[in-house]
Amino acid sequence: MPLYTKMSPSDLSAYRRYYCETCHQLRSEYGIVSTSAVNYDMTFNTVIMNSFTGDVPYFEGTDNAVLCVLKKPSADSDLFRKMAAYTILLTKWELVDDLFDKPSMRSNAASLVLGRAISKAERSYPEYDEAVGKGFEELRKMEDSGCRDALRMGETFGRSLSYALNDMAGEKAGKDLEGLFTNLSASVYLMDAIDDLDQDYLDSTYNPLLGEDEPFLNKEHFIEDHLYELSDSLNTVIGSLQTSYSAVRKEMRFDTGISDNIVYHGIPDSAKKVLTGSSEAKASIKNAFEGRKKRNASY
């Protein structure tokens, strides 16, 4: 999600520290297999939350050692540990959701190998597990009702997910933070819906953009036919995201160069790539196991 060409060397180095640290936290708490769940979203959320709460102003990065994934976490922080658990629980419910859409042997294998990690996260943070589960339940209800409003679905989902993040923020929690993560979820949901059009059509899985009465040739033609509506929706939700971020940023204490890059450069660039068909969308855990999409990290 970052736009690396717009990042200063110091911000790029700091972003890599966060990305590697999220991997180390997962490995330390939930085992080496859990590191497959590392993604841009988790890293971005951790940057925002750490800077907003002031939890860990600095932590050591990982050198280029062999098997660096085995390195112990550098940030001894409840926030980082909670973010790792939150990521595992999101992964759990994504895999559960896949059982409704189009289960596969590989996604079932992912559930199996992550079983112990998921059980530990459930025991440690049952309230987060419940909140995320309710979010997926609400999304499923909207799908079953045939909802075709991708933005509303993304916002509904995002509001439920923001519960855990607001909880982590403690006294600093509020509507601005909730708005930031709600709009982030909505923008990602819409971009994924556009990017997955071809695959969802072939798999006969739900996609809010695929109307039952509208013939579908392929993603390229769909985007061309609906370019105005899709551009307008993306511009609207990204604008709302940037407004929410501006309010939260006033309270952030460090590493704002990273989050500025993602919000003002990375996400708009991702939206542009989705509309031009050149996107490599963020990978889900199932897609990572199945190889449908490339991993998010470039290092």
Secondary structure, 3 states (H helix, E strand, C coil): CCCHHHCCHHHHHHHHHHHHHHHHHHHHHHCHHHHHHCCHHHHHHHHHHHHHHCCCCCCCCCCCCCCHHHCCCCCCCHHHHHHHHHHHHHHHHHHHHHHHHCCCHHHHHHHHHCHHHHHHHHHHCHHHHHHHHHHHHHHHHHHHCCCCCHHHHHHHHHHHHHHHHHHHHHHHCCHHHHHHHHHHHHHHHHHHHHHCHHHHHHHCCCCCCCCCCCCCCCHHHHHHHCHHHHHHHHHHHHHHHHHHHHHHHCCCCCCHHHHHHHHHHHHHHHHHHHHHCCCCCCCCHHHHHHCCCCCCCCC
